[in-house]
Amino acid sequence: MVKFPSHEVQRHWGRVQDIALVEPITVTSKGRDRLVMLSAEEYQRLKRRDRQVMLAADFSDADVAHLENTRAPEEAAAFNHEVK
């Protein structure tokens, strides 16, 4: 990801916009990441992938049975230390 200090974004706004249409840009302030600029198309793509929250009541009995019988693959054991 390309990084631009905020003062460079102000000076080269047109160029920064052109780059952000192709790839995300991180805008920094005082050396710290502050913002990410990306195309509206990429933003919409990411928004479509947002998670939808469902209540237990939203699941059918078949859904619940399927979830109860689901097992993580063997390779997932490598992440067991992250669950406390």
C-alpha positions in Angstrom: 0.0 0.0 0.0 1.3 3.4 -0.9 1.8 5.9 1.9 1.5 9.7 1.7 2.0 12.3 4.4 -1.1 14.5 4.8 0.8 17.6 3.5 1.7 15.7 0.3 -2.0 14.7 -0.2 -2.9 18.4 0.0 -0.3 19.4 -2.5 -0.8 16.6 -5.0 -4.5 15.9 -4.6 -5.1 15.0 -8.3 -2.3 12.5 -8.4 -3.3 11.0 -5.0 -6.9 10.5 -6.3 -5.6 8.8 -9.5 -3.5 6.4 -7.4 -6.3 5.7 -5.0 -8.5 4.6 -7.9 -6.0 1.8 -8.5 -4.9 0.9 -5.0 -5.6 2.0 -1.4 -3.4 4.8 0.0 -2.5 5.3 3.6 -2.4 8.9 4.7 0.0 9.6 7.5 0.2 12.4 10.0 3.3 12.9 12.1 4.6 9.6 10.9 1.5 7.7 12.0 -1.1 6.0 9.8 -4.3 8.0 10.1 -6.6 7.3 7.1 -6.9 5.0 4.1 -8.2 6.3 0.8 -9.7 3.9 -1.7 -11.9 4.0 -4.7 -15.7 4.1 -4.2 -15.9 0.9 -6.2 -13.5 -0.9 -3.8 -15.4 0.5 -0.8 -18.7 -0.8 -2.2 -17.1 -4.2 -2.8 -15.9 -4.3 0.8 -19.3 -3.2 2.1 -21.0 -6.0 0.3 -18.8 -8.4 2.3 -19.9 -7.0 5.7 -21.0 -9.6 8.1 -24.7 -9.9 8.8 -25.7 -10.5 12.4 -28.2 -13.3 12.9 -30.2 -14.3 15.9 -30.5 -17.9 17.0 -34.2 -17.7 16.0 -33.1 -17.0 12.4 -31.7 -20.5 12.1 -33.8 -23.5 11.1 -33.5 -26.8 12.9 -31.6 -28.1 10.0 -29.1 -25.2 10.2 -28.6 -25.8 13.9 -28.1 -29.5 13.3 -25.5 -28.8 10.6 -23.6 -26.4 12.8 -23.6 -28.9 15.7 -22.0 -31.5 13.4 -19.4 -29.2 11.9 -15.8 -29.7 12.9 -12.8 -27.5 12.3 -10.2 -28.9 9.9 -7.0 -30.4 11.4 -4.9 -27.4 10.3 -7.0 -25.1 12.5 -5.4 -26.6 15.6 -2.5 -24.3 15.0 -4.6 -21.4 16.2 -5.9 -23.1 19.4 -3.5 -20.9 21.4 -5.5 -17.8 20.3 -8.7 -19.1 22.0 -8.8 -18.5 25.8 
